[in-house]
């Protein structure tokens, strides 16, 4: 039986972090028994098993503390099986484990970030409103001088201060700030929704029926010992389906 593989992957934005010095790109190194091709500049590697075919696609994004790649599995057997991040493991060449970050954790992290973004936005909105409330007040200093007239005319001068309140100006300023605050919060909601929607591209546990394919992104996190390495970092990713195992050799190559 021939299967037609059609994959559309959306590489999630924001998965790579820049909190460390070293930056890498993921390169997959196929074995002689694996099938390697290129798709829009990214290498895809298929590993064939008796009951399944697993494909990984090089991540196109810069890798720092975290990276990601696309994973797909075809059920070529006769019974359904489950596939999720818990079926993927990774390790460095010395055996140090590389964490696979599940979808649920990514969602929790994003929700926490959204709370802090909203807090920061609220502080900015409050500061803007306070500034607008002072917009109606005016004050200043003027200097004056003159000359008296008559037989004994003399010059005079001095300094005076003034203050006032323009309620119309204050209302206009407050209205502008309220509009800007509403627009800023609307943009923040849109950005938050977009980030949460992007997380939906990550692999979640799914039952794959015979002849069907399931795809999704896998996010991994490098151990701290590897953060500052200037040499290529070898990582082996293993996808297990029951007793069947698909192994992929990769390298993080410094940019």
Secondary structure, 3 states (H helix, E strand, C coil): CCCCCCCCCCCCCCCCCCCCCCCEEEEEECCCCCEEEEECCEEEEEEECCCEEEEEECCCCCECCEEEEEEEEEECCCCCEEECHHHEEEEECCCCECEEECHHHHHHHHHHHHHHHHHHHHHHHHHHHHHHHCCCEEEEEEEEEEECCCCCCCEEEEEEEEEEECHHHHHHHHHHHHHHHHHHHHHHHHHHHHHHHHHCCECCCEEECCCCEEEEEEEEECCHHHCCCCCCEEEEEEEEECCEEEEEEEEEEEC
